[in-house]
């Protein structure tokens, strides 16, 4: 490899991946990326690092660290980042779009089936079995995130405080995130010792000479440029504004579409902690205030989102579909447009974060102060996810009947069974979703009121 005087190296021209090969990998990833961010990142690591040696392990980890600091789905943003490293803006857009495109069409198909046939008793029975399984999945996500995020007394206090604020006082999710950042900055300035993590290990030095892009590689197209950033911000602003003109000229009730776009733009900027963190905010506004869908439809949407590849944040697209469908008196066309608009505004900021921010990240290693602040934000997110678990649990277990509120003992019991199956016996999420749907169907066939 050519070596510069500053001890950095340029990527070997002979080892540069073919764009066509990369394109088909990103397309394949979009169809097989089940299992949440851990599974999706694992697939990328196996192919890009271990098999093809396009990017070294340390370089991929460095990119992942940045993506985890951002709001939005980290796996989709990591794909965008790696695509950008390999083939510039064209590669980043290709990787990011193909990561979500298959799930968009799959979720659209499932949404159309849901509103068309969901009222048929046996179909409703399938979703009846799915709902408690979804509550268990959210509870398991809470457990998994808590183990990583709550590492000191301060983190536990903030998690509990955020739960109280959102559950009992209805404080909006964005304000909780903003408050957590303020607390983190204050603690970092006044009591920095409270944010220090124990058990830090030195990074092992490994030989990365066989990779197209390694820790020491400098790519000419990744150098930070204010001119490039200005152009990218201008293009992003134009892309954000343009649909509003389309709404005004071509669609009826443009105020609804404006509200939909603004709401999901805001949601995209506060999705620290992933889909499970932003869902309480979406439920708080879309269900309780805007009445775009019911809480049961929200849970059904999460069930559909869990069964599709791609990032779980795609469940927001289902919310957009139901918003358009319900607002326009059962119009499948308006529901489809609602799904498309929601997807557009949910993921547009993700591309902005990577294409503008990645050149800055390439100049330096992760900032320890930013990591400390993020740890506080993540602790607050744990409390928000606890709120989501309780919110969904209440909606599933407590039923309204002629005699008032009553406990649905099947749903309560199936939540426990699901927790034991997936946590204790490690049953896969997708197989268990199938089992749960069949259990709901079984209850319907034996005459249980679902």
C-alpha positions in Angstrom: 0.0 0.0 0.0 1.2 3.5 -0.6 2.3 5.2 2.6 2.1 8.9 3.5 4.5 10.8 5.6 1.9 11.1 8.4 2.0 7.3 8.9 -1.5 6.8 7.5 -2.2 4.7 4.4 -4.5 5.0 1.5 -6.9 2.2 0.6 -5.5 -0.2 -2.0 -7.0 0.4 -5.4 -6.7 -3.3 -6.3 -8.8 -4.3 -3.2 -11.7 -1.9 -3.7 -15.0 -3.8 -3.7 -17.0 -3.9 -6.8 -20.1 -1.7 -6.5 -22.3 -4.4 -8.1 -21.2 -6.9 -5.5 -21.9 -4.5 -2.7 -25.3 -3.6 -4.2 -26.4 -7.2 -4.1 -25.2 -7.7 -0.6 -27.2 -4.7 0.7 -30.2 -5.9 -1.2 -29.9 -9.4 0.3 -29.4 -7.9 3.7 -32.7 -6.0 3.4 -34.5 -9.4 3.0 -32.7 -11.4 5.7 -32.1 -8.8 8.4 -34.3 -10.4 11.1 -33.4 -10.5 14.8 -33.1 -6.8 15.6 -29.9 -4.7 15.5 -27.7 -7.4 17.1 -28.5 -9.9 14.4 -28.3 -7.3 11.6 -24.9 -6.0 12.7 -23.8 -9.7 13.1 -24.7 -10.4 9.4 -22.8 -7.3 8.3 -19.7 -8.2 10.4 -19.6 -11.7 9.1 -19.8 -10.7 5.4 -17.9 -7.4 5.3 -15.2 -8.1 7.9 -14.7 -11.8 8.0 -15.5 -13.0 4.5 -14.7 -10.1 2.2 -12.3 -8.1 4.3 -13.7 -4.9 2.9 -13.5 -3.1 6.3 -11.5 -4.1 9.4 -13.0 -5.0 12.7 -11.7 -1.9 14.4 -13.0 0.4 11.7 -16.4 -1.1 11.7 -16.5 -0.8 15.5 -15.5 2.8 15.3 -18.4 3.4 12.8 -20.8 1.5 15.1 -19.8 3.6 18.1 -20.8 6.7 16.3 -24.1 5.2 15.0 -25.0 4.2 18.6 -24.7 7.9 19.6 -27.3 8.9 17.1 -31.1 8.9 17.2 -32.5 6.3 14.8 -31.9 2.6 14.0 -28.1 2.0 14.5 -28.0 -1.0 12.2 -29.5 0.9 9.2 -27.2 3.8 9.9 -24.2 1.5 10.2 -25.0 0.0 6.7 -25.3 3.6 5.4 -21.9 4.5 7.0 -20.1 1.4 5.6 -21.7 1.9 2.2 -20.4 5.5 2.3 -16.9 4.4 3.2 -16.8 1.9 0.3 -18.4 3.9 -2.5 -19.1 7.5 -1.3 -22.5 9.1 -1.2 -23.8 6.7 -3.9 -22.8 3.7 -1.7 -24.3 5.2 1.5 -27.7 5.9 -0.1 -27.7 2.5 -1.7 -26.9 0.6 1.5 -29.3 2.7 3.6 -32.3 2.5 1.2 -31.9 -1.2 0.4 -31.7 -1.9 4.2 -35.3 -0.7 4.6 -36.9 -1.0 1.2 -37.9 -4.7 1.4 -39.5 -4.2 4.8 -41.5 -1.2 3.5 -43.2 -3.3 0.8 -43.7 -6.3 3.2 -45.2 -4.1 5.9 -47.4 -2.4 3.3 -48.7 -5.8 2.2 -49.3 -6.9 5.8 -51.0 -3.6 6.6 -53.4 -3.9 3.7 -54.2 -7.5 4.8 -54.7 -6.3 8.4 -57.3 -3.6 7.6 -59.0 -5.7 5.0 -59.3 -9.0 6.8 -58.4 -8.2 10.4 -62.1 -8.1 11.5 -62.6 -11.7 10.4 -62.9 -13.7 13.7 -60.1 -16.3 13.0 -57.7 -13.5 11.8 -58.5 -11.5 14.9 -57.8 -14.6 17.0 -54.3 -14.8 15.5 -53.6 -11.2 16.7 -55.2 -12.1 20.0 -52.4 -14.6 20.5 -49.7 -12.2 19.2 -50.5 -9.4 21.6 -49.2 -11.0 24.9 -46.2 -12.3 23.0 -45.4 -8.7 21.9 -45.6 -7.5 25.6 -43.1 -10.2 26.5 -40.8 -9.2 23.7 -40.9 -5.6 24.9 -40.2 -6.8 28.5 -37.2 -8.8 27.3 -35.9 -5.8 25.5 -36.2 -3.9 28.7 -34.2 -6.5 30.6 -31.5 -6.6 28.0 -31.1 -2.9 27.8 -31.2 -2.4 31.6 -28.3 -4.8 32.1 -26.1 -2.8 29.8 -27.4 0.7 30.7 -27.9 0.8 34.4 -24.3 0.7 35.8 -24.5 3.1 38.8 -27.0 4.4 41.3 -27.4 7.6 39.2 -28.5 5.5 36.2 -31.1 3.7 38.3 -32.4 6.9 39.8 -32.8 8.5 36.3 -34.5 5.4 34.9 -37.0 5.5 37.7 -37.5 9.2 37.4 -38.1 9.1 33.7 -40.7 6.3 34.2 -42.6 8.4 36.8 -42.5 11.5 34.5 -43.9 9.8 31.4 -46.3 7.3 33.1 -47.8 9.4 35.9 -47.2 13.0 34.7 -47.5 12.5 30.9 -44.2 14.5 30.3 -43.4 14.2 26.5 -40.6 12.0 25.6 -38.5 14.7 23.9 -38.5 16.7 27.1 -37.3 13.7 29.1 -34.4 13.2 26.6 -33.6 17.0 26.8 -33.7 16.8 30.6 -31.4 13.8 30.7 -28.8 15.6 28.5 -29.0 18.7 30.8 -28.4 16.4 33.9 -25.6 14.6 32.1 -23.8 17.8 31.2 -24.2 19.1 34.8 -22.9 15.9 36.3 -20.0 15.8 33.9 -19.0 19.3 34.9 -19.6 19.1 38.7 -19.3 15.4 39.6 -17.4 13.7 36.7 -16.4 10.7 38.8 -20.1 9.5 38.9 -20.0 9.0 35.1 -16.8 7.0 34.9 -17.3 3.4 33.9 -15.4 0.7 35.5 -13.5 -2.2 33.9 -12.2 -0.4 30.8 -9.9 -2.6 28.8 -7.2 -1.6 26.4 -7.9 -2.2 22.8 -5.9 -5.1 21.4 -3.6 -4.2 18.5 -4.2 -6.6 15.6 -2.8 -6.9 12.1 -5.2 -5.3 9.7 -3.0 -5.2 6.6 -5.3 -7.6 4.6 -8.3 -5.2 4.6 -9.3 -2.7 2.0 -10.1 -0.2 4.8 -8.3 -0.6 8.1 -7.9 1.6 11.2 -5.0 3.5 9.5 -6.7 4.0 6.1 -7.4 7.5 4.9 -9.9 7.8 2.1 -9.7 11.0 0.0 -13.5 11.3 -0.3 -14.1 11.1 3.4 -12.2 14.2 4.3 -14.3 16.9 6.0 -15.3 19.8 3.9 -17.5 22.8 4.9 -18.5 23.2 1.2 -19.7 19.6 1.0 -21.6 19.9 4.3 -23.3 23.1 3.1 -24.5 21.4 -0.1 -25.7 18.3 1.8 -27.6 20.5 4.3 -29.2 22.4 1.4 -30.2 19.2 -0.4 -31.6 17.8 2.9 -33.7 20.9 3.5 -35.0 20.8 -0.1 -35.9 17.1 0.3 -37.7 17.9 3.6 -39.7 20.8 2.2 -40.6 19.5 -1.3 -43.3 17.0 -0.1 -45.2 19.8 1.6 -45.7 21.5 -1.7 -47.0 18.2 -3.1 -49.4 17.8 -0.2 -50.8 21.3 -0.9 -51.2 20.8 -4.7 -52.2 17.2 -5.0 -53.7 15.9 -1.8 -56.9 16.7 0.1 -56.6 18.0 3.7 -53.0 19.1 3.4 -53.0 20.1 7.1 -53.3 16.4 8.0 -50.3 15.5 5.9 -48.3 18.5 7.3 -49.0 17.3 10.8 -48.0 13.7 9.9 -44.7 14.9 8.4 -43.9 17.2 11.3 -44.7 14.6 13.9 -42.5 11.8 12.4 -39.7 14.2 11.7 -39.7 15.1 15.4 -39.9 11.4 16.3 -36.9 10.7 14.0 -34.8 13.2 16.0 -35.6 11.7 19.4 -35.3 8.0 18.8 -32.3 7.5 21.2 -32.4 3.9 22.3 -34.2 2.5 19.2 -37.8 1.8 18.4 -38.8 0.6 21.9 -37.8 4.0 23.2 -39.8 6.1 20.7 -42.9 3.9 20.7 -44.2 5.4 24.0 -43.9 8.9 22.5 -45.7 7.8 19.4 -48.4 6.1 21.5 -48.7 9.1 23.7 -49.3 11.4 20.8 -50.7 9.3 17.9 -53.0 7.2 20.0 -54.0 9.4 23.0 -54.0 12.9 21.5 -54.4 12.6 17.7 -56.6 9.4 17.7 -54.9 8.1 14.5 -55.2 4.5 15.8 -56.2 2.6 18.9 -53.8 1.2 21.5 -54.7 -2.3 20.3 -53.9 -1.4 16.7 -50.6 0.0 18.0 -49.7 -3.4 19.6 -50.8 -5.2 16.4 -48.5 -2.9 14.4 -45.6 -3.9 16.7 -46.4 -7.5 16.1 -46.3 -7.0 12.3 -43.1 -5.0 12.6 -41.5 -7.9 14.6 -42.2 -10.3 11.8 -40.6 -8.2 9.0 -36.9 -7.8 8.2 -35.2 -4.5 8.6 -35.3 -2.1 11.6 -38.1 -2.3 14.1 -38.6 1.4 13.8 -40.6 0.4 10.6 -43.5 0.0 13.0 -43.9 3.8 12.7 -44.8 3.2 9.0 -47.7 1.1 10.2 -48.8 4.0 12.4 -48.6 6.3 9.4 -50.7 3.8 7.4 -53.4 3.6 10.0 -53.4 7.4 10.4 -54.1 7.9 6.7 -56.5 4.9 6.6 -58.6 6.0 9.6 -58.5 9.8 8.8 -59.8 9.3 5.3 -62.6 6.9 6.2 -61.0 3.6 5.4 -59.1 4.6 2.2 -56.4 2.1 1.3 -54.8 4.6 -1.0 -54.5 7.2 1.7 -53.2 4.6 4.1 -50.5 3.6 1.5 -49.5 7.3 1.1 -49.5 7.7 4.9 -47.1 4.7 5.1 -44.8 6.2 2.4 -44.8 9.7 3.9 -44.0 8.3 7.4 -41.2 6.1 6.1 -39.7 9.1 4.2 -39.6 11.4 7.1 -38.5 8.7 9.6 -35.4 7.8 7.6 -34.5 11.2 5.9 -32.6 12.4 9.1 -30.7 9.1 9.3 -29.0 9.8 6.0 -28.3 13.3 7.0 -26.6 12.2 10.2 -24.3 9.8 8.4 -23.5 11.8 5.2 -22.8 15.0 7.2 -21.5 13.6 10.4 -19.3 10.6 9.3 -16.5 12.8 7.8 -16.2 14.5 11.2 -16.1 11.1 13.0 -13.4 9.9 10.6 -11.1 12.6 12.0 -11.1 11.4 15.6 -11.9 8.5 18.0 -15.0 8.5 20.1 -15.3 11.3 22.6 -15.5 10.0 26.2 -17.6 13.0 27.3 -20.2 12.2 24.6 -20.2 8.6 25.6 -20.8 9.6 29.3 -23.7 11.9 28.3 -25.2 9.1 26.1 -25.1 6.7 29.1 -27.3 9.1 31.0 -29.7 9.4 28.1 -29.8 5.6 27.8 -30.7 5.3 31.5 -33.6 7.6 31.0 -34.6 5.6 27.9 -34.8 2.5 30.2 -37.6 4.2 32.2 -39.4 5.1 29.0 -39.3 1.5 27.8 -40.6 0.4 31.2 -43.5 2.7 30.6 -44.1 1.1 27.2 -44.1 -2.4 28.8 -46.7 -1.3 31.4 -48.8 0.6 28.8 -49.0 -2.4 26.4 -49.4 -4.8 29.4 -52.5 -2.9 30.6 -54.0 -2.8 27.1 -53.6 -6.5 26.7 -54.4 -7.9 30.1 -57.3 -5.6 31.2 -60.4 -6.1 29.1 -63.6 -4.0 29.0 -66.7 -6.0 29.3 -70.4 -5.5 30.2 -69.6 -5.7 33.8 -66.7 -3.3 33.7 -63.0 -4.0 33.7 -61.8 -7.6 33.9 -58.5 -9.5 33.7 -57.9 -11.5 30.6 -56.3 -14.6 32.2 -55.2 -16.2 29.0 -53.3 -13.0 27.9 -51.8 -12.7 31.4 -50.7 -16.3 31.4 -49.4 -16.2 27.9 -47.1 -13.2 28.8 -45.6 -15.4 31.5 -45.3 -18.4 29.2 -43.7 -16.2 26.5 -41.1 -14.7 29.0 -40.1 -18.2 30.2 -39.9 -19.6 26.6 -37.8 -16.8 25.1 -35.7 -15.9 28.2 -35.2 -19.2 30.0 -35.3 -21.6 27.0 -34.0 -19.2 24.4 -36.8 -19.9 21.9 -36.4 -17.6 18.9 -38.6 -14.6 18.5 -40.0 -15.4 15.1 -40.8 -19.1 15.9 -42.5 -17.9 19.1 -44.6 -15.3 17.3 -45.9 -18.2 15.1 -46.6 -20.3 18.1 -48.4 -17.4 19.8 -50.6 -16.7 16.8 -51.6 -20.4 16.6 -52.3 -20.3 20.4 -54.7 -17.5 19.8 -56.3 -19.4 17.0 -56.6 -22.4 19.2 -58.4 -20.4 21.9 -60.9 -19.2 19.3 -61.6 -22.7 18.0 -62.4 -24.1 21.5 -64.9 -21.3 21.9 -63.0 -18.8 24.1 -64.1 -15.2 23.7 -61.1 -13.5 22.0 
